[in-house]
C-alpha cells in the first residue's frame, strides 16, 4: 500500500489530472490508508475526493467504513445510508455489501443516533 500511496500522491502533485482523475486518485489513496489503518489520513483523502462527485457510492462506502472503524457509528450509519442510496441509483451492484456494513453501523450505534 505504501508504494501505491506514494505513486498516487506523485500523480496528484503533477497538476495534469482532470477532476475525475483527481477524484479517483484521492479515493484510491484514501482506500490504501484505510487498509493500513491510517484512518485520519484516509478521511483526509476521501473528503478531498467527495466534492468532485458527492454521490459517488464507492467513495461514500469507503468513507462510511472508515467512520465505523474509528467508532463514529452515527456518522458511519449516515454515510453508509447515503452510499446505499447512491449505489441503488447508479446501479453499481454493491447495495447488498453496503447494506451489511450499514447494519453493523446501526447495531454498533444502538439508540445513540437521533
Secondary structure, DSSP 8 states (H G I E B T S, - for coil): -HHHHHHHHHHHHTS---HHHHHHHHHHHHHHHHHTT-HHHHHHHHHHHHTTSTT-HHHHHHHHHHHHHTT-HHHHHHHHHHHHHHHHHHT-S-HHHHHHHHHHHHHHHTT---
